[in-house]
Amino acid sequence: MKTKFFIKILTFAFLVIAIQSCSKTSNSSELSQDGATVKVVATEIEFENMEASNVDNNTGAVKLAASTAKGSTSTQPDLIDIQSFGADKTIEVYLSKDASNQTDLKNTAANNSIKKVAAIERKPLAKGVQYKILIYDATKKLVAERLYTYGTESTAPGITLDAGKKYTFIGVSVNSTTAVPTVTNSDQLDKASVANISADLLFFKKELTLTHGLTNLSVILKHKYSLITAIMRMDENTTGAFTAVSNPYITPTNQSASLKFSDEVISYNTPVTQGVEVKFPSITGTGLRTLTAAATLVINPTTGTGTIKFASITVDGETKTNVSIPNVKITPGVKYNLILNFKTCTSNVSTNSALNWDYSAYTNSSKVTGILKNGVFIPNNSILEQTIQAPGGDYGFVFDITEMDNSFNMELNGVKLAKNEIQFEVNSTLPQNIRFKDLSLYQGINITGGTVPPVYNQIGTLSMPIVKVVISRTGAVTMYGSKVSGGPLFELELYNGNSFNTFVWNDGTHETNDVKITQMVLGKTTLKGVGSGKKKIKCN
């Protein structure tokens, strides 16, 4: 009896194990066929940039043909128009891709034959931006909807769907930390849309057939409107500053637009007659040489005939009213810089006077270091000089330096340009006392990325010098330097105890100016360049 009872118990146990085994097999089979989980793991926003096919990655400007200067990487934005701004001034209108440092742009005519292409720029959303994900099945019916906040996706639960089936994922946002757009007719993909969006509309759409297990969904939200950054700047050969800008607007634009999810067609609503305001920074004191507006959101279909208008602009002491710049390009989903370069037309008042000295370091028998000039030993800390007679010019003086090692100064009508020798080198006898206004340093950090080479390793040309000195008709001094041979010019400033002096520039017809270029001997001593007085002329 005990044996029979034991056999019955054993048989029952095997039966239970078999049933459980079958149950597990059945559940596993169902999971492999039906179980799929979707998690959002990465979110970015995407813009297309207007740029040429040979854009420089560091400056965001369009490259021209290579300069003959060794190591040159000449770059320029694309010149699209030139507008008159009075008899002796023009406004050069440029397009370039968006760049982190707008003053990197060189302001001379670019090659108009360069073919324009679109480049993709992706970057993370700002922390806390909200976006909505909607999921539609093959019948275009809404099966799931979730609200996400950028930066917290990892804590959000996954969305359970069916493996082996195709879904359409929709993402929508207005780039806000406090609101997401309301979706109309969200239950059906063919009818779903967002309406009357006046903010920065972002959109994502992707079809995906899910497999068993976990699917990580990367969401890339694309901008659907245009973003234009307007930049007003003074050409480096033009003196003065912007002291007033009144009522700048871009047209055409619309109050809002609506977007259908199924075909991504945008419908634009209610044109804004005045246009959208371009918000430049306020101007105080003596003015600014560069004005960079906040990026302007333009809600409009593609056009090449947009306009930026100003009620008035005051620049370099002159005011013009009703200023209009035509042919502004507006393309939905694209961002770019619209650069307005203000330039005074000038000519030389005398023949250019050139400097061309280049002396290697020399140590004499007394172990004193200096240079040999025409067989004569000149010790360190001595001064080399050359005087330029500049007839009175009503627009000052420009000195373009193409090679230098490593310092210089000038005297204008007996007054030094700078209090001390202007030293570009690090760890020299004289301390470095000049830097870029963006705080980049020669032989040091470049704020826009990388490092700036020593000035003595740069070689420029007269059209693209390594250093430019501009002296206005009022005696104001502006200096520029390049960060690479043949590269764009950036404004410089004196520091570390050095400063510009005040002097008088003679601009009368019969008056002359004595311009003395000086350089302290400190081992190898090189200074090559051309200087000339300038006068205003009528623009062609």
C-alpha positions as CSV (number, residue, x, y, z in Angstrom):
1,M,0.0,0.0,0.0
2,K,2.8,2.4,0.8
3,T,4.5,1.6,-2.5
4,K,1.3,2.3,-4.4
5,F,0.7,5.5,-2.5
6,F,4.3,6.6,-3.2
7,I,3.9,5.9,-7.0
8,K,0.6,8.0,-7.0
9,I,2.4,10.9,-5.3
10,L,5.4,10.7,-7.7
11,T,3.1,10.5,-10.7
12,F,1.1,13.6,-9.5
13,A,4.3,15.5,-9.0
14,F,5.6,14.8,-12.5
15,L,2.2,15.9,-13.9
16,V,2.4,19.2,-12.0
17,I,5.9,19.8,-13.3
18,A,4.9,19.0,-16.8
19,I,1.9,21.4,-16.7
20,Q,4.1,24.2,-15.3
21,S,6.7,23.5,-18.0
22,C,4.0,23.7,-20.7
23,S,2.7,26.9,-19.2
24,K,6.2,28.5,-19.2
25,T,6.8,27.4,-22.8
26,S,3.4,28.9,-23.8
27,N,4.0,32.2,-22.1
28,S,7.6,32.5,-23.5
29,S,6.2,31.9,-27.0
30,E,3.6,34.6,-26.5
31,L,6.2,37.1,-25.2
32,S,8.5,36.5,-28.2
33,Q,5.6,37.2,-30.6
34,D,3.9,40.1,-28.8
35,G,6.1,41.7,-26.2
36,A,8.0,44.9,-27.1
37,T,9.0,47.9,-24.9
38,V,10.0,51.3,-26.2
39,K,12.0,53.8,-24.2
40,V,13.1,57.3,-25.3
41,V,16.9,57.4,-24.6
42,A,18.2,60.5,-26.5
43,T,16.6,63.7,-27.6
44,E,18.2,66.3,-29.9
45,I,17.0,69.3,-31.9
46,E,18.1,69.8,-35.5
47,F,18.4,72.8,-37.7
48,E,19.7,73.1,-41.2
49,N,22.4,75.8,-41.7
50,M,22.7,77.9,-44.8
51,E,26.4,77.5,-45.8
52,A,28.6,77.0,-48.8
53,S,30.1,73.7,-49.7
54,N,33.5,74.8,-48.4
55,V,32.6,76.3,-45.1
56,D,35.4,76.7,-42.5
57,N,34.4,74.8,-39.3
58,N,36.1,77.1,-37.0
59,T,34.8,80.5,-38.2
60,G,31.6,79.5,-40.0
61,A,32.7,81.5,-43.0
62,V,33.0,80.5,-46.6
63,K,36.5,79.6,-47.9
64,L,37.8,81.2,-51.0
65,A,40.7,80.0,-53.2
66,A,43.8,79.3,-51.1
67,S,46.0,82.3,-50.5
68,T,49.6,82.2,-51.8
69,A,50.8,82.9,-48.2
70,K,52.2,79.8,-46.6
71,G,49.8,78.2,-44.2
72,S,46.9,80.4,-45.3
73,T,43.3,79.4,-44.6
74,S,41.5,82.4,-46.1
75,T,37.8,82.4,-45.2
76,Q,34.9,84.6,-46.2
77,P,31.1,84.7,-45.9
78,D,29.1,84.8,-49.1
79,L,28.4,88.3,-50.5
80,I,24.9,88.5,-51.8
81,D,24.3,92.2,-52.3
82,I,25.7,95.7,-51.9
83,Q,23.4,98.6,-50.9
84,S,24.1,102.3,-51.0
85,F,24.2,104.1,-47.6
86,G,24.8,107.6,-48.8
87,A,27.3,108.9,-51.3
88,D,30.4,107.6,-49.5
89,K,29.1,104.5,-47.7
90,T,27.8,101.1,-48.7
91,I,26.2,98.2,-46.9
92,E,27.6,94.8,-47.9
93,V,25.1,92.1,-47.3
94,Y,26.4,88.6,-46.5
95,L,25.0,85.2,-45.7
96,S,26.8,82.7,-43.5
97,K,26.1,79.6,-41.5
98,D,25.4,80.2,-37.8
99,A,28.6,80.5,-35.8
100,S,29.5,80.9,-32.1
101,N,31.6,84.0,-32.7
102,Q,30.1,86.3,-35.2
103,T,33.0,88.7,-35.4
104,D,35.0,85.9,-37.1
105,L,33.7,87.1,-40.5
106,K,36.0,88.7,-42.9
107,N,34.3,91.6,-44.7
108,T,35.5,91.6,-48.3
109,A,33.7,90.4,-51.4
110,A,33.3,86.6,-51.6
111,N,33.0,84.2,-54.5
112,N,29.4,84.4,-55.6
113,S,29.7,81.3,-57.7
114,I,29.9,79.0,-54.7
115,K,27.0,76.6,-54.6
116,K,24.8,76.8,-51.5
117,V,24.0,73.6,-49.6
118,A,22.4,72.8,-46.3
119,A,24.4,71.5,-43.4
120,I,22.8,69.7,-40.5
121,E,23.4,71.1,-37.0
122,R,22.2,69.0,-34.0
123,K,22.5,69.7,-30.3
124,P,20.7,68.6,-27.2
125,L,17.5,70.3,-26.1
126,A,17.8,72.8,-23.2
127,K,17.4,71.1,-19.9
128,G,13.7,71.0,-18.8
129,V,12.2,71.5,-22.3
130,Q,9.0,69.5,-22.6
131,Y,7.9,67.5,-25.6
132,K,5.0,65.1,-26.4
133,I,5.4,61.7,-28.0
134,L,2.3,60.2,-29.8
135,I,2.3,56.6,-31.2
136,Y,0.1,55.4,-34.0
137,D,-0.4,51.8,-35.2
138,A,-0.7,50.5,-38.8
139,T,-4.4,51.6,-38.9
140,K,-3.2,55.2,-38.0
141,K,-5.0,55.0,-34.7
142,L,-3.5,56.5,-31.6
143,V,-2.3,53.8,-29.2
144,A,-0.1,55.7,-26.7
145,E,0.7,59.3,-25.8
146,R,3.4,60.4,-23.3
147,L,4.8,63.8,-22.0
148,Y,8.6,63.9,-21.6
149,T,10.9,66.5,-20.0
150,Y,14.4,66.6,-21.4
151,G,16.9,65.3,-18.9
152,T,14.5,63.0,-17.2
153,E,13.9,60.4,-19.9
154,S,15.8,57.7,-18.1
155,T,13.3,57.7,-15.2
156,A,10.2,57.5,-17.5
157,P,8.7,54.0,-17.8
158,G,8.8,52.2,-21.1
159,I,5.8,52.0,-23.4
160,T,4.6,48.4,-24.0
161,L,3.6,47.7,-27.6
162,D,3.4,44.6,-29.9
163,A,6.5,43.1,-31.4
164,G,6.5,42.6,-35.2
165,K,4.1,45.5,-35.9
166,K,4.8,48.9,-37.5
167,Y,4.2,52.1,-35.6
168,T,4.5,55.8,-36.4
169,F,6.1,57.9,-33.7
170,I,5.4,61.6,-33.6
171,G,7.2,64.1,-31.4
172,V,6.1,67.7,-31.0
173,S,7.3,70.7,-28.9
174,V,7.4,74.4,-28.8
175,N,10.9,74.5,-27.2
176,S,9.4,75.5,-23.8
177,T,9.9,74.3,-20.3
178,T,6.4,75.1,-19.3
179,A,4.1,74.1,-22.2
180,V,3.6,71.7,-25.1
181,P,1.3,72.3,-28.0
182,T,-2.3,70.9,-28.0
183,V,-2.8,68.3,-30.6
184,T,-6.1,68.5,-32.5
185,N,-7.8,65.3,-33.6
186,S,-5.0,63.3,-32.0
187,D,-6.9,59.9,-32.2
188,Q,-6.3,59.6,-35.9
189,L,-2.9,60.2,-37.7
190,D,-4.6,61.4,-40.9
191,K,-6.4,64.1,-39.0
192,A,-4.0,65.0,-36.2
193,S,-2.4,68.5,-36.3
194,V,-1.1,71.3,-34.2
195,A,-2.7,74.7,-34.9
196,N,-1.8,78.4,-34.6
197,I,1.7,77.8,-33.3
198,S,3.5,81.2,-32.9
199,A,6.4,79.8,-30.8
200,D,9.5,77.8,-32.0
201,L,7.7,74.7,-33.4
202,L,9.7,71.4,-33.2
203,F,8.6,68.2,-34.9
204,F,9.7,64.5,-35.1
205,K,8.3,61.7,-37.2
206,K,9.5,58.1,-37.6
207,E,8.1,54.8,-38.7
208,L,9.5,51.8,-36.9
209,T,8.7,48.0,-36.9
210,L,9.3,46.8,-33.4
211,T,11.1,43.6,-32.5
212,H,10.8,41.5,-29.3
213,G,12.3,43.1,-26.2
214,L,13.6,46.6,-25.7
215,T,13.7,49.3,-28.4
216,N,15.6,52.5,-27.7
217,L,14.0,55.4,-29.5
218,S,16.2,58.4,-30.4
219,V,14.1,61.5,-30.9
220,I,15.4,64.2,-33.2
221,L,13.1,67.3,-33.1
222,K,13.4,69.5,-36.2
223,H,12.8,73.2,-36.3
224,K,10.0,74.0,-38.7
225,Y,10.4,77.8,-38.8
226,S,13.3,80.0,-39.9
227,L,15.8,81.5,-37.5
228,I,17.8,84.6,-38.7
229,T,20.5,86.2,-36.7
230,A,21.1,89.8,-37.9
231,I,24.6,91.2,-37.4
232,M,25.5,94.9,-38.1
233,R,29.2,95.6,-38.0
234,M,31.7,98.2,-39.1
235,D,34.2,97.2,-41.8
236,E,37.7,97.1,-40.3
237,N,38.7,99.9,-42.6
238,T,35.8,102.1,-41.5
239,T,36.0,104.3,-38.4
240,G,33.4,105.2,-35.8
241,A,30.6,103.1,-34.3
242,F,26.8,102.6,-34.3
243,T,25.2,105.0,-31.9
244,A,21.5,104.5,-32.7
245,V,19.3,101.9,-34.4
246,S,15.6,102.5,-34.7
247,N,12.7,100.0,-35.4
248,P,14.3,97.1,-37.2
249,Y,11.8,94.6,-38.7
250,I,12.0,91.6,-41.0
251,T,9.2,91.0,-43.5
252,P,7.3,89.0,-44.6
253,T,6.2,86.9,-41.6
254,N,2.9,85.5,-40.2
255,Q,1.4,85.4,-36.8
256,S,1.4,81.6,-36.6
257,A,1.2,78.4,-38.6
258,S,-0.4,75.0,-38.4
259,L,1.2,71.6,-39.1
260,K,-0.4,68.3,-40.2
261,F,1.2,65.2,-38.8
262,S,0.4,62.9,-41.8
263,D,2.2,64.9,-44.6
264,E,4.0,67.7,-42.5
265,V,2.3,70.4,-44.6
266,I,2.5,73.8,-43.0
267,S,-0.4,76.3,-43.3
268,Y,0.5,79.9,-42.5
269,N,-2.0,82.2,-40.7
270,T,-2.5,85.9,-40.8
271,P,0.4,87.9,-42.3
272,V,1.9,90.5,-40.0
273,T,2.1,93.8,-42.0
274,Q,4.9,95.4,-40.0
275,G,6.9,92.2,-39.8
276,V,8.8,90.7,-36.9
277,E,11.0,92.9,-34.7
278,V,14.7,92.3,-34.8
279,K,16.0,92.8,-31.2
280,F,19.5,94.4,-31.2
281,P,21.2,95.2,-27.9
282,S,20.8,98.7,-26.4
283,I,23.6,101.1,-27.3
284,T,25.3,103.3,-24.7
285,G,28.3,105.5,-24.4
286,T,30.3,106.1,-27.5
287,G,28.6,103.3,-29.4
288,L,29.4,99.8,-30.6
289,R,31.2,98.6,-33.7
290,T,29.3,95.3,-33.8
291,L,25.6,94.7,-33.0
292,T,24.4,91.1,-32.9
293,A,20.6,90.8,-32.6
294,A,18.9,88.0,-30.7
295,A,17.9,85.2,-33.2
296,T,14.7,86.2,-34.9
297,L,12.0,83.6,-35.5
298,V,10.4,84.1,-38.9
299,I,7.1,82.2,-39.7
300,N,6.9,82.3,-43.5
301,P,7.1,80.0,-46.5
302,T,10.3,79.9,-48.6
303,T,11.1,83.2,-50.2
304,G,14.2,85.0,-51.5
305,T,12.6,88.5,-51.4
306,G,12.3,89.2,-47.7
307,T,13.4,92.6,-46.4
308,I,15.0,94.0,-43.2
309,K,13.9,97.6,-42.6
310,F,15.1,100.3,-40.2
311,A,13.4,103.5,-39.4
312,S,16.9,105.0,-39.0
313,I,20.5,104.1,-38.4
314,T,23.2,106.4,-37.0
315,V,26.7,105.3,-37.7
316,D,30.1,107.1,-37.7
317,G,28.3,110.4,-36.9
318,E,25.8,110.2,-39.8
319,T,22.1,109.3,-39.7
320,K,20.1,107.7,-42.5
321,T,16.3,107.1,-42.4
322,N,14.1,104.5,-44.0
323,V,16.9,102.1,-44.6
324,S,15.8,98.9,-46.4
325,I,17.8,95.8,-47.2
326,P,16.0,93.6,-49.8
327,N,16.5,90.0,-50.9
328,V,16.6,88.4,-47.4
329,K,16.3,84.7,-47.8
330,I,13.7,82.9,-45.7
331,T,13.6,79.1,-45.6
332,P,11.5,77.1,-43.1
333,G,13.7,74.9,-40.9
334,V,16.9,76.8,-41.8
335,K,19.0,79.2,-39.7
336,Y,21.7,81.5,-40.8
337,N,23.4,84.8,-40.1
338,L,22.5,87.9,-42.1
339,I,25.6,90.2,-41.9
340,L,25.3,93.9,-42.7
341,N,28.8,95.2,-43.2
342,F,29.0,99.0,-43.2
343,K,31.9,100.3,-45.3
344,T,33.2,103.8,-46.1
345,C,34.6,104.2,-49.6
346,T,38.2,105.6,-49.4
347,S,41.3,106.0,-51.4
348,N,44.9,106.7,-50.5
349,V,46.0,110.4,-50.2
350,S,49.6,109.4,-51.1
351,T,51.6,106.6,-52.5
352,N,51.7,103.7,-50.1
353,S,54.9,103.7,-47.9
354,A,56.3,100.2,-47.3
355,L,58.4,98.8,-44.5
356,N,60.5,95.7,-45.2
357,W,63.0,94.9,-42.6
358,D,63.9,91.4,-41.4
359,Y,67.0,90.8,-39.3
360,S,68.1,87.6,-37.6
361,A,69.3,87.5,-34.0
362,Y,73.1,88.0,-33.8
363,T,75.5,87.7,-30.8
364,N,78.7,89.6,-31.1
365,S,82.2,88.8,-29.7
366,S,81.2,90.4,-26.4
367,K,78.3,87.9,-26.1
368,V,75.8,90.8,-26.5
369,T,72.7,89.8,-28.5
370,G,71.1,92.1,-31.1
371,I,71.0,92.3,-34.9
372,L,73.3,93.2,-37.8
373,K,71.9,96.0,-40.0
374,N,74.0,96.8,-43.1
375,G,77.0,95.3,-41.3
376,V,76.5,97.5,-38.2
377,F,75.7,95.7,-34.9
378,I,72.6,97.0,-33.1
379,P,72.1,95.6,-29.6
380,N,68.8,94.5,-28.0
381,N,66.5,97.3,-26.7
382,S,67.6,99.6,-29.4
383,I,64.8,101.2,-31.6
384,L,64.5,100.8,-35.4
385,E,62.4,103.4,-37.1
386,Q,61.0,104.6,-40.4
387,T,59.0,107.8,-41.0
388,I,56.1,108.1,-43.4
389,Q,54.9,111.5,-44.6
390,A,51.1,111.3,-44.8
391,P,49.4,114.4,-46.4
392,G,46.2,115.5,-44.5
393,G,43.5,113.0,-45.2
394,D,39.9,113.4,-44.1
395,Y,39.6,109.7,-43.1
396,G,42.8,109.0,-41.1
397,F,45.5,106.4,-41.7
398,V,45.7,102.6,-42.1
399,F,48.8,100.5,-41.5
400,D,48.6,96.8,-42.7
401,I,51.3,94.5,-41.3
402,T,52.0,91.2,-43.2
403,E,54.9,89.9,-41.1
404,M,56.1,90.7,-37.6
405,D,58.5,89.4,-34.9
406,N,57.3,90.3,-32.3
407,S,56.4,93.9,-31.3
408,F,56.1,97.4,-32.7
409,N,54.9,101.0,-31.9
410,M,54.2,104.2,-33.8
411,E,54.5,107.9,-33.3
412,L,51.9,110.2,-34.8
413,N,52.9,113.9,-35.0
414,G,55.4,113.3,-32.1
415,V,53.0,111.4,-29.9
416,K,53.4,107.6,-29.3
417,L,50.5,105.5,-30.5
418,A,50.7,103.3,-27.4
419,K,52.2,104.1,-24.0
420,N,54.6,101.1,-24.2
421,E,56.0,98.9,-27.0
422,I,53.1,96.7,-28.2
423,Q,54.3,93.2,-27.4
424,F,52.6,90.1,-29.0
425,E,55.0,87.4,-27.7
426,V,54.8,85.5,-24.5
427,N,57.9,85.2,-22.2
428,S,59.9,87.9,-24.0
429,T,61.9,90.6,-22.4
430,L,58.8,92.8,-22.6
431,P,55.6,91.3,-21.2
432,Q,52.8,90.5,-23.6
433,N,50.4,93.4,-23.5
434,I,48.0,93.0,-26.4
435,R,45.2,90.4,-26.8
436,F,42.0,89.9,-28.8
437,K,38.8,91.6,-27.5
438,D,37.2,88.2,-27.0
439,L,40.1,87.5,-24.6
440,S,41.8,85.0,-26.9
441,L,45.6,85.2,-26.6
442,Y,48.5,84.9,-29.0
443,Q,50.4,81.7,-28.0
444,G,47.4,80.9,-25.8
445,I,43.7,79.9,-25.8
446,N,41.4,80.7,-28.7
447,I,38.0,81.4,-27.2
448,T,36.3,79.9,-30.3
449,G,38.4,76.7,-30.0
450,G,42.0,75.6,-30.1
451,T,44.9,77.9,-29.7
452,V,46.3,81.0,-31.4
453,P,49.8,80.6,-32.9
454,P,52.6,83.1,-32.2
455,V,52.4,86.2,-34.4
456,Y,55.8,85.4,-35.8
457,N,54.4,82.1,-37.3
458,Q,51.8,84.0,-39.3
459,I,52.2,85.4,-42.8
460,G,49.6,87.7,-44.4
461,T,49.1,89.6,-47.5
462,L,48.1,93.3,-48.1
463,S,44.5,92.2,-48.7
464,M,44.5,89.9,-45.6
465,P,47.2,91.2,-43.2
466,I,48.0,89.6,-39.9
467,V,47.6,93.0,-38.0
468,K,45.8,96.1,-39.1
469,V,46.0,99.6,-37.4
470,V,43.2,102.0,-38.2
471,I,43.5,105.6,-37.1
472,S,40.4,107.7,-37.5
473,R,40.1,111.3,-38.6
474,T,39.5,112.1,-34.9
475,G,42.6,110.3,-33.7
476,A,40.8,107.2,-32.4
477,V,42.8,104.0,-32.8
478,T,41.4,100.5,-33.6
479,M,43.6,97.5,-34.1
480,Y,42.8,94.1,-35.5
481,G,44.7,90.8,-35.6
482,S,44.3,87.4,-37.3
483,K,44.3,84.1,-35.6
484,V,45.8,82.2,-38.5
485,S,47.7,83.1,-41.6
486,G,45.4,84.7,-44.2
487,G,42.5,84.4,-41.8
488,P,39.8,86.9,-40.8
489,L,40.5,89.8,-38.5
490,F,39.4,90.2,-34.9
491,E,39.5,93.4,-32.9
492,L,42.4,93.7,-30.5
493,E,42.9,95.5,-27.2
494,L,45.8,96.6,-25.1
495,Y,46.1,95.3,-21.5
496,N,48.7,94.5,-18.8
497,G,49.6,98.2,-18.2
498,N,49.6,99.3,-21.9
499,S,47.1,101.8,-23.4
500,F,46.6,104.1,-26.4
501,N,47.5,107.7,-26.2
502,T,45.4,110.7,-27.4
503,F,46.8,112.6,-30.4
504,V,45.6,114.9,-33.1
505,W,45.3,113.8,-36.8
506,N,45.7,116.6,-39.3
507,D,43.0,116.2,-41.9
508,G,43.3,119.6,-43.7
509,T,44.2,119.9,-47.4
510,H,47.6,121.5,-46.9
511,E,48.6,119.8,-43.6
512,T,50.8,116.7,-43.3
513,N,51.2,114.1,-40.7
514,D,54.5,112.5,-39.5
515,V,53.9,108.8,-38.9
516,K,56.9,107.1,-37.5
517,I,56.9,103.3,-37.3
518,T,59.2,102.0,-34.6
519,Q,60.3,98.6,-33.4
520,M,62.4,97.5,-30.4
521,V,65.2,95.1,-31.2
522,L,64.7,91.9,-29.2
523,G,66.7,89.2,-31.0
524,K,65.1,88.4,-34.4
525,T,63.4,91.6,-35.6
526,T,61.0,91.6,-38.4
527,L,58.4,94.2,-39.6
528,K,56.8,94.2,-43.0
529,G,53.8,96.2,-44.1
530,V,52.3,99.2,-45.9
531,G,50.8,102.4,-44.5
532,S,48.9,105.3,-46.1
533,G,46.6,108.2,-45.3
534,K,43.0,107.8,-46.4
535,K,40.3,110.1,-47.8
536,K,36.6,109.6,-48.4
537,I,35.4,109.2,-52.0
538,K,32.1,108.7,-53.7
539,C,31.2,105.0,-54.0
540,N,30.8,103.5,-57.4
